[in-house]
Amino acid sequence: MSDILPLQEAIALRTVPVQGKRGGVTVTPDWCAAVAIVDRIRTRFRRSADWPTLTHGEQLVHTLICDLDGEVKNGGLQQYLTNSSGDRAEDVKGYLSELGATELRSMFDEISTLFPDRVISRDRVEREAVLWPRDEPTKLAIMDQVEVIERRYVGYWNDLWLRVMDYVEAHQAEFSLPA
């Protein structure tokens, strides 16, 4: 594990100019700062049993940055929704609303229309049944719909990182551990 930065130093990375790409995505100062915050969270979150020990803010950051953004950048919305990271997909809607990320929230509302009662199930098998139905024409239509939403999501990556870091700055007490 790399050196864990004190909270103020991690936040200060927002002001350090950076350039380059990682995984084909342009690196921004907010990205660098958020990675430092995630490193801090990972010192206390190593297994699912640790989840309840995280603050609300730490859960928000981990869910949006590691689970959502990391999975989507790695393999798309289909991967995110069909992996265990998608277990908290319904929470994402609340977190995005909390951040004021209305466009991203709207995209998740669209994804929700695929699911019964517009609620993305916490159960992976149930999500897979919706996203991978046996009927081939239906499966292709769902894949197309998710892909259209995913293409729009790409335009909001940097906005997500900015909003997450704005949240961290405004709620620093939730990120004080590790000391």
C-alpha positions in Angstrom: 0.0 0.0 0.0 1.2 3.5 -0.7 1.8 6.1 1.9 -1.5 7.4 3.3 -1.7 11.1 3.2 -3.1 13.2 6.0 -6.6 14.5 5.2 -5.6 18.0 4.5 -2.8 16.9 2.2 -5.2 14.6 0.3 -7.6 17.5 -0.2 -4.8 19.8 -1.2 -4.1 17.6 -4.2 -7.1 19.3 -5.8 -4.9 22.4 -6.4 -1.9 20.5 -7.9 -1.8 20.6 -11.7 -1.6 17.2 -13.3 -1.6 15.9 -16.8 -1.8 12.6 -18.5 -4.2 9.7 -18.7 -4.8 6.5 -16.7 -6.8 3.8 -18.4 -7.6 6.1 -21.3 -9.2 8.7 -19.0 -7.7 12.1 -18.4 -6.4 12.5 -14.9 -7.6 15.6 -13.0 -6.6 17.1 -9.7 -9.9 16.0 -8.3 -9.2 12.5 -9.4 -5.8 12.5 -7.6 -7.4 13.9 -4.5 -10.2 11.3 -4.5 -7.7 8.5 -5.0 -5.9 9.7 -1.9 -9.2 9.8 0.0 -10.1 6.2 -1.2 -6.6 5.1 0.0 -7.5 6.5 3.5 -10.9 4.6 3.4 -9.2 1.4 2.4 -7.1 1.3 5.5 -10.3 0.6 7.4 -12.4 -1.2 4.8 -10.9 -4.5 3.8 -13.9 -6.9 3.9 -17.7 -6.5 3.8 -17.9 -6.9 7.6 -16.1 -3.5 7.8 -18.7 -1.6 5.8 -20.8 -0.6 8.9 -17.8 0.9 10.5 -17.4 3.5 7.7 -19.0 6.9 8.0 -21.8 7.9 5.7 -19.3 10.0 3.7 -16.9 7.2 3.4 -19.6 4.9 2.2 -20.7 7.5 -0.4 -17.2 8.0 -1.7 -16.4 4.3 -1.8 -19.7 3.4 -3.5 -19.4 6.2 -6.1 -15.7 6.0 -6.8 -14.7 2.4 -6.3 -17.9 0.6 -7.1 -19.6 2.7 -9.7 -17.0 4.7 -11.5 -14.3 2.0 -11.2 -16.5 -0.8 -12.6 -18.0 1.4 -15.3 -14.6 2.5 -16.5 -13.4 -1.1 -16.4 -16.3 -2.9 -18.1 -19.3 -0.6 -18.4 -22.6 -0.3 -16.7 -23.5 -4.0 -17.5 -20.4 -5.1 -15.5 -21.2 -2.8 -12.7 -24.8 -3.9 -12.4 -24.0 -7.6 -12.7 -21.1 -7.7 -10.3 -21.4 -7.6 -6.5 -20.6 -3.8 -6.7 -24.1 -3.4 -8.1 -25.6 -4.6 -4.8 -25.6 -0.9 -3.7 -26.8 0.5 -7.0 -30.0 1.7 -5.5 -28.0 3.6 -2.9 -26.2 5.4 -5.8 -29.4 7.2 -6.6 -29.5 8.7 -3.1 -25.8 9.6 -3.1 -26.0 11.3 -6.5 -29.0 13.3 -5.3 -27.0 14.3 -2.2 -24.2 15.5 -4.4 -26.6 17.5 -6.7 -25.5 15.3 -9.6 -28.9 15.5 -11.3 -27.9 14.3 -14.8 -26.2 11.2 -13.4 -29.2 10.6 -11.1 -31.4 10.9 -14.1 -29.4 8.2 -15.8 -29.8 5.9 -12.8 -33.5 6.6 -12.8 -33.6 5.4 -16.5 -31.7 2.2 -15.5 -34.3 1.7 -12.8 -37.1 1.5 -15.3 -35.7 -1.9 -16.3 -36.4 -3.3 -12.8 -39.7 -4.2 -11.1 -41.1 -1.1 -9.3 -38.2 0.9 -10.6 -35.9 -0.4 -7.8 -32.5 -1.9 -8.7 -32.4 -5.1 -6.7 -29.6 -5.6 -4.1 -29.7 -9.3 -5.2 -27.2 -10.0 -7.9 -29.1 -13.0 -9.3 -32.2 -10.8 -9.6 -30.3 -8.1 -11.4 -28.8 -10.6 -13.8 -32.2 -12.0 -14.6 -33.4 -8.6 -15.6 -30.3 -7.6 -17.5 -29.7 -11.0 -19.2 -33.2 -12.4 -20.0 -33.4 -15.7 -22.0 -35.3 -14.0 -24.8 -32.6 -12.9 -27.2 -34.4 -9.9 -28.7 -35.3 -8.6 -25.2 -31.7 -9.1 -24.0 -30.4 -7.1 -27.0 -32.9 -4.3 -26.5 -31.8 -4.1 -22.8 -28.1 -4.1 -23.7 -28.7 -1.3 -26.2 -30.6 0.8 -23.7 -27.9 0.3 -21.0 -25.2 1.2 -23.6 -26.9 4.4 -24.6 -27.0 5.5 -20.9 -23.4 4.4 -20.5 -22.3 6.6 -23.4 -23.9 9.6 -21.7 -22.3 8.7 -18.4 -18.9 9.1 -19.9 -19.4 12.8 -20.2 -19.9 13.2 -16.5 -16.9 11.4 -15.1 -15.0 14.5 -14.2 -18.1 16.1 -12.8 -18.6 13.1 -10.5 -15.0 13.4 -9.2 -15.4 17.2 -8.6 -18.7 16.7 -6.7 -17.3 13.9 -4.6 -14.3 16.1 -3.6 -16.6 19.1 -2.9 -18.5 16.7 -0.6 -15.3 15.6 1.1 -14.2 19.2 1.7 -17.6 20.2 3.1 -17.8 17.1 5.4 -14.2 16.7 6.5 -15.1 15.3 9.9 -16.5 12.2 8.1 -13.0 11.5 6.7 -10.8 12.2 9.7 -9.8 8.5 10.2 -7.2 7.2 10.0 -5.6 9.8 12.2 
